Each structure stands twice: as structure tokens, then as C-alpha cells.
Amino acid sequence: MTVRAAAETLVDRAAARGMRGRTLTIDECKRLTIALPVYPIWLLDLLSVVPLCGLELGWREFEPELDDDGVAWVRVSDAEGILWETLEGYPGLGILPAGYVNFGGDAGGGGDPYFVPVDEGDDPPLYQVYHDAGTVAESILTEGRKLVSSKLSEFFRVAVL
């Protein structure tokens, strides 16, 4: 299943539960391409066609415990979130030179945003990157990230709503 097909199926599942995201506007797409030329065209296209921005999606971070369901939550970023997390905040500033751009924020309030690598095709892995992992790409990527899904399409397919 392609990333777009998986995203469209996810949006349909979300709509059935009364959840709705939005797409990037033309102006937001222009801002992203000007400010962040490395942002992948396929991801820009996806976010401008499939209403993912603002959706809160869960993933199994750990096995459930008595007082915790083990689900972590990501809120898919809009242009403002993408630009801030990638160009102004850490860990984004630290890992941008290594080819990582923001995909989402930590909807659970922990402050650890989500990133995708730009050089791993149009169905890359999704990582949660710890906000306190440092400022240098090498150390952030070796010690400060957690693989959420080996493919973005798989993340969309199994996301908790």
C-alpha cells in the first residue's frame, strides 16, 4: 500500500469517528518550499491533498500497564509546526543537516517531536526524537531517537485513533 493510500484510509477511519484534520493551504506550501527547500515534494503533496494536519494519531510505545495504555500520541504538523520544529527548535535544528524534517508534535505533552528522513524515499521511517538529546546530529541520531515505524505507510495503517 502506498503512503497516500494508507493516509487516505486513515483519514476515512478518523472521519468515521468524528475526527477531522486539514490540508496545507497553497500559501503554507509556498512558505514551506521557500523556507525549507529540502522538504520532500511527496510529503508536501500528501499534506496538501490528504487532510492529515492536526490529526492526533497513536502508536504502541510500550506494553500496557495497570495505569497506562502504552500508547503515545503524535499530532501531525501544519506548516507553522513543521517550520518551527525543523528550523527553530531542538532537536530539529540539530538533525536538519542530517536530512531530517518534522512530521508531527508530541500530542502527549512530553515535547519529543516526530521526524522523517528526507533521503529514504517516499515511504521513510518515522522517528520520535527526544527534545533533550543534544544539539549535534550524530549524537541525537545515535542516542536520542526512537523508531516508531519502519515505514510511514505502516504507521498510518496501524495508527490508533
Secondary structure, DSSP 8 states (H G I E B T S, - for coil): --HHHHHHHHHHHHHHTT---B---HHHHHHHHHH-TTS-HHHHHHHHHS--BT-EEEEE-S--BTTB--EEEEEE--HHHHHHHHHTSTTHHHHGGGTEEEEEEETTSS---EEEETTS-SS--EEEE-TTS-S-HHHHHHHSEEEEESSHHHHHHH-B-
